[in-house]
């Protein structure tokens, strides 16, 4: 059987806490439709986790993930760090540890670091719209680490109608994120026809 495995690391945004499927499952479905290969999706995400938490969780589940031999990975983590006001240097240390651990799992540097999305208008507490002022600082840390490890970053766009609560994605948002990530992966694989 022709197949590949994608590992998607994150928090409630990745897991699809407000939609039936998260963007990783939709991404696997779209990749299968576009490439003709079967895609094994590992949605390695936990609601409420910070970067430090997901790194430790991945460490505890490393053998299970490694057995599935992921060929590509995405990392979208940091919204809870923003909420908890994690110090930028501590966030950077935890994020770098997560990159190193992911590089051990995924060969050939096929890892995409997804920048922390801005929060939507009408965001629900405990998040506040003012958090958008500090998200770029965390994203700068991610960008600098991407350069250090020769990895690609992805910036995702979200329309107001794609949020459930200004933070979490509804079904339309999960599908939208999947399609945006899909385009980047397909371009790397040499596909020119990447229309929806």
VENKAZI-V121247 format. One record per residue. SS is DSSP state (helix for helix, strand for strand, loop for the rest). OMEGA is omega in radians with two decimals (NA if undefined). Layout:
BEGIN
SS:OMEGA + SS:OMEGA
END
This chain:
BEGIN
loop:3.11 + loop:-3.10 + strand:3.03 + strand:3.14 + strand:3.06 + strand:3.11 + strand:3.13 + strand:-3.06 + strand:3.12 + strand:-3.10 + loop:-3.08 + helix:3.11 + helix:3.13 + helix:-3.06 + helix:-3.12 + loop:-3.03 + loop:-3.13 + loop:3.07 + loop:-3.09 + loop:3.07 + loop:3.02 + loop:3.13 + helix:3.12 + helix:3.13 + helix:3.08 + helix:3.13 + helix:3.10 + helix:3.11 + helix:-3.14 + helix:3.11 + helix:3.12 + helix:-3.13 + helix:-3.07 + helix:-3.05 + helix:-3.09 + loop:3.09 + loop:3.01 + strand:-3.11 + strand:3.02 + strand:-3.09 + strand:3.01 + strand:3.10 + strand:-3.07 + strand:-3.06 + strand:3.12 + loop:3.13 + loop:3.07 + loop:-3.07 + loop:2.98 + loop:3.09 + helix:3.11 + helix:-3.09 + helix:-3.08 + helix:3.08 + helix:3.11 + helix:3.12 + helix:3.11 + helix:3.09 + helix:-3.13 + helix:-3.11 + loop:-3.04 + helix:-3.11 + helix:-3.14 + helix:3.14 + helix:-3.12 + helix:3.13 + helix:-3.10 + loop:3.03 + loop:3.11 + loop:3.13 + loop:3.13 + strand:3.14 + strand:2.96 + strand:3.05 + strand:3.03 + strand:-3.08 + loop:3.05 + loop:-3.13 + helix:3.12 + helix:3.01 + helix:3.09 + helix:-3.13 + helix:-3.10 + helix:3.13 + loop:3.06 + loop:3.10 + loop:-3.07 + helix:3.14 + helix:3.10 + helix:3.09 + helix:3.14 + helix:3.13 + helix:-3.14 + helix:-3.12 + helix:3.12 + helix:3.08 + helix:3.11 + helix:3.09 + helix:-3.11 + helix:3.14 + helix:-3.14 + helix:3.10 + helix:3.08 + helix:-3.13 + helix:-2.99 + loop:-3.12 + helix:2.96 + helix:3.03 + helix:3.11 + loop:-3.11 + strand:3.13 + strand:3.09 + strand:-3.10 + strand:-3.14 + loop:-3.13 + loop:-3.12 + loop:3.03 + loop:3.13 + loop:-3.08 + loop:3.09 + loop:-3.13 + loop:-3.11 + loop:-3.11 + loop:3.06 + loop:0.32 + loop:3.09 + loop:3.06 + loop:-3.11 + helix:3.13 + helix:3.08 + helix:3.10 + helix:3.12 + helix:-3.10 + helix:3.14 + helix:3.10 + helix:3.12 + helix:3.08 + helix:3.12 + helix:3.07 + helix:3.08 + helix:3.14 + helix:-3.14 + helix:3.14 + helix:3.11 + helix:3.08 + helix:3.11 + helix:-3.12 + helix:-3.07 + loop:3.11 + loop:3.12 + loop:3.12 + strand:3.03 + strand:3.08 + strand:3.01 + loop:-3.11 + loop:3.09 + loop:3.13 + loop:3.04 + loop:-3.13 + helix:-3.10 + helix:-3.12 + helix:3.09 + strand:2.97 + loop:-3.03 + loop:-3.12 + loop:3.12 + loop:-3.05 + loop:-3.10 + strand:2.93 + loop:-3.12 + helix:-3.13 + helix:3.13 + helix:3.10 + helix:3.11 + helix:-3.13 + helix:3.10 + helix:-3.14 + helix:-3.11 + helix:3.12 + helix:3.11 + helix:3.12 + helix:-3.10 + helix:3.13 + helix:-3.13 + helix:-3.12 + helix:3.09 + helix:3.11 + helix:-3.13 + loop:3.06 + loop:3.10 + loop:3.13 + loop:-3.13 + loop:-3.10 + loop:3.11 + loop:3.13 + loop:NA
END
